[in-house]
Structures are given as structure tokens and as C-alpha cells.
Amino acid sequence: MITKKVIDNLYKKYRNRPDSPDELNISLLFDQVFDNHALMIDENDLVINSISPSSPFHKIPLRHIHEIVEFGDDIAIVLHSSIIFLKKEDNRVNIHVKAPSLSPIGRIREAIGI
């Protein structure tokens, strides 16, 4: 099950991108979810055809991917500020977008209600 703790751990563990996209575990995508999500590698981009072409998550530069991880019934594509969860058994997709962190001034303003 995908919980907040799991998501936080993925962001923490994979906070940096690999030196090269060749170091990513791309074989997980093609072994587990290729058919259900109609994946393609187009030059230096990963195209996920189960996501609408109008979505910013439809076409992702490989250099932006931090890691590809198998997680239960999902394959997680970890990016800097988001995680794309592709279901293995069908074409469902879940996307987690990380909330921006507040600056110290922003936290003070939020605390006093400005």
C-alpha cells in the first residue's frame, strides 16, 4: 500500500539523479508495465501513452528521472518533485506531486495568518 511514509522515503532515498540515464532500471518498465501503459522511449524521453498527451507527465526526459522502483503492484518513477505510480495489472496511473516547502519567512507568515 502506498502511504505518506512510503512516498516520503522514496523522495528521501532517491533525492539525486544518477550520473547517466543508463544507470536507471529501465528494464523494470519494459518487463512489468510496457504493454498496459504503451510505453515508448523517444530519443531521450520516456513517453507514457496511458497518460493524456496534454499532461506534463505524458513525456518525461530520461535525465529528469531519479529512479525506477518496483513497489508491490506498482512501478514507481521517482522524479524531483513527483512520483508516477504505474499499475502492473492494468493501465491505471497515480501521480503524487510534492508540495513546495515554505521558506522560513513563509512559515512565520503562515503561523501568524498573514
N, C-alpha and C positions, 0 to 999 in steps of 0.2 A: 504494500500500500504506500502511496506517495503521501508523505506528511511534510509539514513545515520543517521538521528537523532533518529529514532526508534531503529536502531541497537546499537547506542551509549548508549541510555537509557537502553536497555536490559543488556549490559555489565556492566553498572554502577549499576543498581538496583540489579543484581544478581552476584556480584563480588565474593561472598563467597559461598562455597558448604554448604549444610545442614550438620548437625551432623551425620545424617544417611540417606542412600538411601530410607529408609521407609518414610521419610518426603517429598519425591518427589511426584508430582501429576501424577503418572504413569497411573492412570485411564483415563486421557485425551488421552493418546496414544491408549489405547485399546477401548475406546468409539468412537474415531473420525477417526483414521487412521490405525487401525490394519489390516484390510483386504487389503487395497490398497498398503500397504508397506510390507506386510508379516512379521510383527514384531514378535520377539521371545525374551524371557528372558532366557538366557542360563547361569545357575548358577548365577554369579554376573555381567553378561554382558547383554547389550541391543544389539540385532542383528537386523539390518535394511536390509532386503533382497532386497529392491528396490535400494540399493546402491551396486555397484560391490564388490565382495569379495576381490578384490585387493586394494580397497580404505581403508585408515586408519579410515574412518568414518563408515565402514560396521559393526564393532563390537566395542562397547564403554563400558568400565567398568562403572557400575552404580555409583561408588564412584567418578567418574570424572564429573558427570552431576551436574550443579549448580541449574538448574530449568527446568521445562517443562511448557510452557505457551501457552495458546490459543491466536492466533493473527489473526483475520479476517478469511481468507480462509486457514490459515496455523496453524500448531502446531510447536512451536519453542522449540528446545532442546538446552539450553544455556550451553556451556562449558566455560572453562577459556579463551581460545583464538579463539573460533569459535562458530558459531551458525548454527544448522541444521534446515532448514525450510522444513517440510513435508506437502505437499498439502493434503487437506482433500478430494477433489473430485477425485483425480487420484493418480498415483504413481510418480509424479514429485517431485524432491528434489532440493533445493537450499542450498548452503553452503556458509556462509560468514566466511572468515579467517581474523582475526585481524592482522594488520601489526605490526611488532615489534616496540616498541618505541626506539628511539635513546638515548644514554647516552649524558650527556652534552658535552663531547668531540666530540662525533659523530655529534651532531648538529652544533658545531663550524666548524668541518671539512666539513660538507655539505654546510654550509653558505659560506665558502671561496673557495669551489670547490676542495678540496684535495681528 
